[in-house]
Amino acid sequence: MCRNIRPLHNFDPPASEAEAREAALQYVRKISGYNKPSQANAAAFERAVDAVAEATQRLLDDLVATGPAKDREVEAEKRRARSAARYAA
């Protein structure tokens, strides 16, 4: 999985539409191979981002969590620690 796409489920506060769109953008960039599409492909690229963002938001709205919600700051610190360990070598 792309390192830039982070889990969005079961956080307090819940993931925003902007976070879902950012994840969708990263996903579409990854599968299309474009960081920024050409003008000829821009409309298709944006439609794909919109569709994936909508599906992502729908999924997040429908998922049920049984455990306690995760804290964003704690999870961010864990990511930073993993990154520091990965790049320390």
N, C-alpha and C positions, 0 to 999 in steps of 0.2 A: 504494500500500500504506500502511496505517496506520503512522505513525512509531513507535508504541509496540511494534509487533511486530518483533522483531529476529531475524536469522538465528540458528539454533541448531545447525546442522550443522558438524561438523569443528572442534570446540573441545576444548581440553585443560584441565581435565577435561570429559568429555562433558556435554551438557545434562541437567539433572536432571528428574525428573517434575514438580517444582514449576514449573520454567521452562516446560515444555511446557503445563502447566495455565494459567499466566499468559498465555501466548500465545493459548491457546484462549479464555480469558475475553475478551481484547481483541478477538479475531476475532468472537466471538458478540455482544459489545457493539456492534461496528461494524455487522454485518449486521442486527441486530435493531433498532437505534436506541435501545436501552435501556442506560443506565448501570447502573441498578438496576431490575429488572422489578417490576411490581406483584405482589401476592400471587397473583392469578389466573394470572399467567404464570411465576411463580417455578419451579415444577416443570419446565416445558418448557424454560426457560432453563438450569437446572442439568443436565438430561439432555443438552442440546445441548453445553454446556461439557464434560461428561464424554465424550461421543462424539468431539468434536473433539480433546480432549486425548489420548484413546486412539489415535486415528488419527495424531496428530502423533508420539506416542512410537513407534508402530509404524513410521512412515516414517523417523524418525531412526535407529531400530535397524537398518533394512534398507539405508539408504544406505551406499555405499562411497566413501571419500575417497581420492583419488590423491595429493593434495598434503599438505604438512605441516600439522599441526593449528595453528589460530590461537590466539594468546594472548589471553585475555579482557581483560587490562589494556591491551594495545596497541590492541585494537579499541575499547575504551571511550574511550581517549584520542583516537582518530580521530573518534569520534562527538562528543566534546566540542569538538574543533577545528572540525568542520563546523558545529556549533550556534553556536559563537562567531562564526564567519565569517558565518553566515546572519543572526544577530541584531545584528551590529555596525553594520550600515547604518542 
